[in-house]
Amino acid sequence: MMDGMNNSWGMGYGYGWIIGLIVLVVFIWLLVKVVNKNKK
């Protein structure tokens, strides 16, 4: 019945990697921000 909901992101159109990439970029940005704050 719910054939489009079987993959991890629930999309099935190849957009899951975009979400993963955005999460990774945000995580790296926050990490750099914290490290820079600690250096000041």
C-alpha positions as CSV (number, residue, x, y, z in Angstrom):
1,M,0.0,0.0,0.0
2,M,2.6,2.5,1.1
3,D,5.3,1.7,-1.5
4,G,6.8,5.2,-1.4
5,M,7.5,5.1,2.3
6,N,9.9,2.1,2.3
7,N,13.2,4.1,2.2
8,S,14.9,5.8,5.1
9,W,13.7,9.4,4.2
10,G,10.2,8.4,3.0
11,M,10.6,10.2,-0.3
12,G,11.9,7.6,-2.9
13,Y,12.9,10.3,-5.5
14,G,16.6,10.6,-4.7
15,Y,16.3,13.7,-2.5
16,G,17.4,12.0,0.8
17,W,21.1,12.8,0.0
18,I,20.2,16.5,-0.2
19,I,18.8,16.4,3.3
20,G,21.8,14.6,4.6
21,L,24.1,17.1,2.9
22,I,22.2,20.0,4.5
23,V,22.4,18.4,7.9
24,L,26.2,17.8,7.5
25,V,26.8,21.4,6.4
26,V,24.9,22.8,9.3
27,F,26.7,20.5,11.7
28,I,30.1,21.6,10.4
29,W,29.1,25.3,10.4
30,L,28.1,25.0,14.1
31,L,31.3,23.1,14.9
32,V,33.4,25.9,13.3
33,K,31.4,28.6,15.1
34,V,32.0,26.9,18.5
35,V,35.7,26.4,17.8
36,N,36.1,30.0,16.7
37,K,34.2,31.3,19.8
38,N,36.6,29.3,22.1
39,K,39.7,30.8,20.4
40,K,38.7,34.4,21.2
